[in-house]
Amino acid sequence: MKWLPLLILFAIYFSGCNYPPGPLQPPEKPFFSDGCSCFPDLGYSECCVDHDRIYWLGGTPDQRRAADDALRQCIAAKGRPMLSQMAFWGVRLGGHGWLPEPWRWGFGRRWPDGYYSKP
């Protein structure tokens, strides 16, 4: 279960998304993570860092939903089911790619280039 977010990252990376122009290009900005942002870290910061890696890359709305579900499952697996729901809704509401925030979907790319569609 601990490796699920990493597996999701690899699935997103190799999913065949249509990243214009041409083949998949890595994000322009280097990866960084602030852990669980403004959310309390009670022993599940690796869940947040894995989630940040996927958000940094960006992708489709379905991939974003999968990343958010993986975050919820990871935090719940650490014994925090109620906090997992709060974290899930926090990233669903505050992590849209159209928000010019440093934690948005696709934050490794120039805003608003976080979402891409499959061909």
C-alpha positions in Angstrom: 0.0 0.0 0.0 2.9 2.3 0.7 4.1 2.1 -2.9 0.6 2.8 -4.4 1.2 6.5 -4.9 4.5 5.8 -6.6 2.9 3.3 -8.9 0.2 5.8 -9.7 2.9 8.3 -10.6 4.5 5.8 -13.0 1.1 5.0 -14.5 0.4 8.7 -15.1 3.9 9.3 -16.6 3.6 6.4 -19.0 -0.2 6.7 -19.8 0.2 8.3 -23.2 -1.2 11.7 -22.3 -1.2 14.2 -25.1 1.3 16.7 -23.8 1.7 19.4 -26.5 4.0 19.8 -28.3 5.2 16.4 -29.3 6.3 13.7 -26.8 5.9 14.0 -23.0 8.2 16.7 -21.7 9.1 17.0 -18.0 7.8 20.0 -16.2 9.7 23.2 -16.5 10.0 23.8 -12.8 12.0 21.6 -10.4 10.1 19.4 -8.0 9.6 20.6 -4.5 7.2 19.6 -1.7 6.0 21.4 1.3 4.8 18.2 2.9 1.2 18.4 3.8 0.9 22.2 3.2 -1.2 23.8 5.8 -2.6 20.4 6.9 -1.4 18.8 10.1 1.2 16.1 9.7 0.4 13.3 12.1 2.7 10.7 10.7 1.7 10.6 7.1 3.9 13.2 5.4 5.2 10.6 2.8 1.6 10.4 1.6 1.6 14.2 1.0 5.0 14.1 -0.7 4.0 11.3 -3.1 0.8 13.3 -3.8 2.9 16.4 -4.5 5.0 14.5 -7.1 1.9 13.6 -9.0 0.5 17.1 -8.8 3.8 18.5 -9.9 3.6 16.5 -13.1 0.0 17.3 -13.9 -2.2 15.4 -16.4 -5.8 14.7 -17.0 -8.7 15.4 -14.6 -9.1 11.6 -14.2 -5.4 11.3 -13.2 -5.9 14.1 -10.7 -8.9 12.3 -9.2 -6.8 9.1 -8.9 -4.0 11.0 -7.2 -6.5 12.5 -4.7 -8.0 9.1 -4.1 -4.5 7.6 -3.5 -3.8 10.4 -0.9 -7.1 9.6 0.9 -6.3 5.9 1.0 -2.7 6.5 2.1 -3.7 8.7 5.1 -6.6 6.3 6.0 -4.1 3.4 6.0 -2.0 5.3 8.5 -4.9 5.2 10.9 -6.4 8.6 10.2 -9.7 7.9 8.3 -11.4 11.2 9.3 -8.4 13.3 8.4 -8.1 11.4 5.1 -11.6 12.7 4.1 -10.7 16.2 5.1 -7.4 16.1 3.1 -9.3 14.6 0.1 -11.8 17.4 0.0 -9.1 20.0 0.7 -7.1 19.0 -2.4 -10.3 18.5 -4.5 -11.4 22.0 -3.8 -8.1 23.8 -3.5 -5.9 22.0 -6.0 -7.5 22.8 -9.4 -5.1 23.5 -12.2 -6.8 26.7 -13.0 -5.8 28.2 -9.7 -2.6 30.2 -9.8 -1.4 28.6 -6.5 1.9 26.9 -5.8 0.1 23.6 -4.9 -2.2 23.4 -7.9 -2.5 20.5 -10.3 0.5 20.7 -12.6 2.4 23.1 -10.5 5.6 22.0 -12.2 4.4 23.7 -15.4 3.6 27.3 -16.2 0.1 28.3 -15.1 -2.5 27.4 -16.5 -0.9 24.4 -18.2 -1.7 21.7 -15.6 -4.4 19.8 -17.5 -3.9 17.7 -20.6 -6.4 15.5 -22.3 -5.9 12.0 -23.7 -5.9 11.7 -27.5 
